[in-house]
Amino acid sequence: MESLTDVEKMTELSPTGTQLKYLLSGARVYASARSWAKALQLPRGLAATWFETGLARIAILKKDLAGGRLEMLYQGTTVYRWPAVAEQLRIFDREWHKTQFKSRPKEEQREIERFYENYDRLVSWGYDLQERALSSALNATNDRKTPVTQETLIETVKQAVAPRLHAHDEKLHEHDIVIEELKEAAPMLRDKEEFITVKQAVSEQALDPNLMPRYPQSRETLPGLAGQMLKEKGVEQGESEITRLDGQSIPTEVRTYRRRDIYEVLAQIVQNKQRGLPL
């Protein structure tokens, strides 16, 4: 691990009201894992193990994505750049939305919840801290103690901007997933013009595909009857799909129709079903 030599010792008050002691070197902000954890006011159950070990792992895995090394040595102590801290906080955010850390003891859960309430402010503060360090480097006078090279400035700009764009892309991806899940869960959000199979439409409508609406006059199942009616109506067909029908092992070509047309036929069958044979 390389050592930091030309540094300026700085202090900063975090949103939690705790002082961060950090090092400024080449327009980059460094601090030890304990210093970061103290400034962020991490819950005790996360600070000593999850946070410190996570930073070390991220420093190895993400170094090529952050414009250089994420960890350095200063007087025998390992110090980390803000991008490593930000990545570890994103991991915390994903875990919070997934489990809310409900497996932890109750008191620890309350501490984690209080920390999460400050999560957005802390992340914004960390990026702002790095950006102010960059601005300071750009405005440096000729007698500045620590010279800043053009290469260092370019890499520091990348580290300040890229993580935010990465986080934004992740949020957009999460939103797309949620939107698709909502469309699947809410029938009114589904595309009525989309071509689908009758079997899919029956499933979306939560109907029994094995039902025989005209029994005992006919043993035709609901999907089969709907398919016949669609064909008789002469509605527009889409591209056929290859699928395996229930009880068959050989793939079969299945017609597709617009969702709205299938829904209308299914509604007609439901409305005209024989009394005493509920769908």
C-alpha positions in Angstrom: 0.0 0.0 0.0 1.4 3.4 -0.9 1.9 6.1 1.7 0.6 9.7 1.6 3.4 12.3 2.0 2.3 15.8 1.1 -0.9 16.3 3.0 -2.8 19.1 4.8 -4.6 18.2 8.0 -8.2 19.5 8.0 -11.3 19.4 10.1 -15.0 19.5 9.1 -18.2 19.4 11.1 -20.6 16.7 9.7 -24.4 16.9 9.7 -24.4 14.8 12.8 -22.6 17.6 14.7 -19.4 15.4 15.0 -16.1 16.6 13.9 -14.3 14.8 11.0 -10.5 15.0 11.0 -9.3 14.3 7.5 -6.3 14.7 5.2 -6.3 16.7 2.0 -3.8 15.5 -0.6 -3.9 16.3 -4.3 -7.5 17.5 -4.1 -8.5 14.2 -2.5 -10.1 13.7 0.9 -8.8 10.9 3.0 -9.7 9.7 6.5 -9.4 6.6 8.6 -12.4 4.2 8.8 -12.9 5.1 12.5 -12.8 8.8 11.6 -15.4 8.4 8.9 -17.6 6.2 11.2 -17.4 8.7 14.0 -18.3 11.6 11.7 -21.2 9.7 10.2 -22.3 8.5 13.6 -22.7 5.0 12.4 -24.5 2.6 14.8 -22.1 0.6 16.9 -23.2 -2.7 15.5 -22.2 -1.5 12.0 -19.1 0.6 12.6 -16.5 -1.9 13.9 -17.2 -4.8 11.6 -19.5 -4.2 8.6 -18.2 -0.7 7.8 -14.4 -1.2 8.3 -14.2 -4.5 6.6 -16.4 -3.3 3.8 -14.2 -0.3 3.1 -11.2 -2.6 2.8 -13.0 -4.8 0.3 -14.4 -1.9 -1.7 -10.9 -0.3 -1.9 -9.7 -3.4 -3.7 -12.7 -4.1 -5.9 -13.5 -0.5 -7.0 -10.1 1.1 -7.4 -10.2 1.0 -11.2 -13.6 2.7 -11.2 -12.7 5.7 -9.0 -9.7 7.2 -10.8 -7.0 5.6 -8.7 -6.4 4.1 -5.3 -9.1 4.3 -2.7 -6.9 3.5 0.3 -3.5 4.8 1.3 -1.2 4.7 4.4 -0.5 7.8 6.5 1.9 7.3 9.4 1.0 3.6 9.7 -2.8 4.1 9.5 -4.9 3.1 6.6 -7.0 6.0 5.2 -9.8 5.9 2.7 -11.1 8.3 0.0 -14.8 9.4 0.0 -15.8 7.2 -3.0 -15.1 4.1 -0.9 -17.3 5.4 1.9 -20.1 6.4 -0.5 -20.1 2.9 -2.0 -20.4 1.3 1.4 -23.2 3.6 2.3 -25.1 2.6 -0.9 -24.7 -1.0 0.2 -26.3 0.0 3.5 -29.2 1.8 1.7 -29.9 -1.3 -0.4 -29.9 -3.6 2.6 -32.2 -1.2 4.5 -34.8 -1.2 1.7 -34.5 -5.0 1.5 -34.6 -6.1 5.2 -34.6 -3.0 7.4 -32.1 -5.0 9.4 -34.9 -6.7 11.2 -32.6 -9.6 12.2 -30.7 -7.3 14.5 -31.6 -6.7 18.2 -34.4 -4.2 18.8 -32.1 -1.5 20.3 -29.7 -1.8 17.4 -32.6 -1.6 15.0 -33.6 1.7 16.5 -30.0 3.0 16.2 -29.9 1.9 12.5 -33.2 3.6 11.9 -32.0 6.9 13.4 -28.9 6.6 11.2 -31.0 6.0 8.1 -33.0 9.2 8.8 -29.8 11.1 8.2 -28.6 9.0 5.3 -29.4 11.4 2.4 -27.9 14.4 4.3 -24.7 12.4 5.0 -24.2 11.3 1.4 -24.7 14.8 0.1 -22.3 16.2 2.8 -19.6 13.7 1.7 -19.8 14.6 -2.0 -19.9 18.3 -1.0 -16.8 17.9 1.1 -14.9 16.3 -1.8 -16.2 19.0 -4.3 -15.0 21.8 -2.0 -11.6 20.1 -1.8 -11.5 20.1 -5.6 -12.5 23.7 -5.7 -9.8 24.6 -3.3 -7.3 22.9 -5.4 -8.4 24.7 -8.5 -8.1 28.0 -6.7 -4.7 27.2 -5.2 -2.1 30.0 -5.2 1.5 29.5 -6.4 2.9 29.1 -2.9 0.5 26.2 -2.1 2.3 23.6 0.0 0.9 20.6 -2.0 1.1 20.9 -5.8 -1.8 19.5 -7.8 -1.1 18.0 -11.2 -3.5 18.2 -14.1 -3.8 14.4 -14.0 -4.8 14.5 -10.4 -7.4 17.2 -11.0 -8.9 15.2 -13.9 -9.2 12.0 -11.8 -10.6 14.0 -8.9 -13.3 15.5 -11.1 -14.1 12.0 -12.3 -14.4 10.7 -8.7 -16.7 13.7 -7.8 -19.1 13.3 -10.7 -19.0 9.6 -11.7 -20.4 8.2 -8.4 -23.4 10.6 -8.5 -24.1 9.6 -12.1 -23.7 5.9 -11.1 -26.1 6.4 -8.2 -28.6 8.2 -10.5 -28.5 5.4 -13.0 -29.1 2.8 -10.2 -32.2 4.8 -9.1 -33.5 4.9 -12.6 -33.0 1.2 -13.0 -34.8 0.6 -9.7 -37.7 2.8 -10.8 -38.0 0.9 -14.1 -38.2 -2.4 -12.1 -40.9 -0.9 -9.8 -42.9 0.4 -12.8 -42.8 -3.0 -14.5 -43.9 -4.7 -11.2 -46.8 -2.2 -10.9 -47.9 -2.9 -14.4 -47.9 -6.6 -13.7 -49.8 -6.1 -10.5 -52.3 -3.5 -11.7 -54.4 -4.5 -14.8 -55.3 -0.9 -15.7 -51.6 -0.2 -16.2 -51.0 -3.0 -18.7 -50.7 -2.1 -22.4 -54.1 -2.8 -23.9 -52.6 -2.9 -27.4 -49.9 -5.5 -26.6 -50.2 -8.9 -28.4 -50.4 -11.7 -25.9 -51.7 -15.3 -25.7 -55.2 -16.2 -24.5 -53.6 -18.2 -21.7 -51.7 -15.2 -20.5 -54.8 -13.1 -20.5 -56.7 -15.7 -18.5 -53.9 -15.7 -15.9 -53.9 -11.9 -15.7 -57.6 -12.0 -15.1 -57.1 -14.6 -12.3 -59.5 -17.0 -14.1 -59.5 -20.8 -14.0 -57.9 -22.0 -17.3 -59.5 -25.5 -16.7 -63.0 -24.1 -16.4 -65.6 -25.4 -19.0 -68.0 -22.5 -19.3 -70.5 -24.4 -21.5 -70.4 -27.7 -19.7 -72.2 -30.1 -20.1 -73.0 -29.0 -23.6 -69.3 -28.6 -24.3 -66.0 -29.6 -22.7 -64.2 -26.7 -24.2 -62.0 -25.0 -21.6 -62.1 -21.2 -21.1 -58.9 -20.5 -23.1 -60.1 -22.7 -26.0 -63.6 -21.1 -26.0 -62.1 -17.6 -25.9 -59.8 -18.5 -28.8 -62.7 -19.7 -30.9 -64.7 -16.5 -30.3 -61.7 -14.3 -31.2 -61.2 -16.2 -34.4 -65.0 -15.9 -35.2 -64.9 -12.2 -34.6 -61.9 -11.9 -37.0 -59.9 -9.7 -34.6 -56.4 -8.7 -35.4 -53.7 -11.3 -34.7 -50.1 -10.8 -33.8 -47.1 -13.0 -34.3 -47.6 -16.5 -33.1 -45.6 -17.8 -30.0 -44.1 -21.2 -29.5 -45.0 -22.7 -26.2 -45.9 -26.0 -24.5 -49.6 -26.5 -23.9 -50.7 -28.0 -20.6 -50.3 -31.7 -20.6 -48.2 -31.7 -23.8 -44.5 -32.1 -24.2 -44.2 -31.0 -27.8 -43.9 -27.2 -28.4 -46.9 -25.8 -30.2 -47.5 -22.6 -32.2 -50.1 -20.4 -30.3 -51.9 -17.3 -31.7 -51.7 -14.0 -30.0 -54.2 -11.2 -29.9 -54.4 -7.7 -28.5 -54.9 -7.7 -24.8 -58.0 -5.5 -25.0 -59.7 -7.9 -27.5 -59.0 -11.0 -25.3 -60.2 -9.1 -22.2 -63.5 -8.2 -24.0 -64.1 -11.8 -25.0 -63.4 -13.1 -21.5 -65.7 -10.5 -20.0 -68.4 -11.6 -22.4 -68.0 -15.3 -21.4 -68.1 -14.4 -17.7 -71.3 -12.3 -18.2 -73.0 -15.1 -20.1 -71.8 -18.1 -18.0 -74.4 -20.6 -16.9 -76.0 -20.0 -13.6 -74.5 -22.2 -10.9 -71.2 -22.4 -12.6 -69.2 -19.6 -11.1 -65.8 -18.7 -12.7 
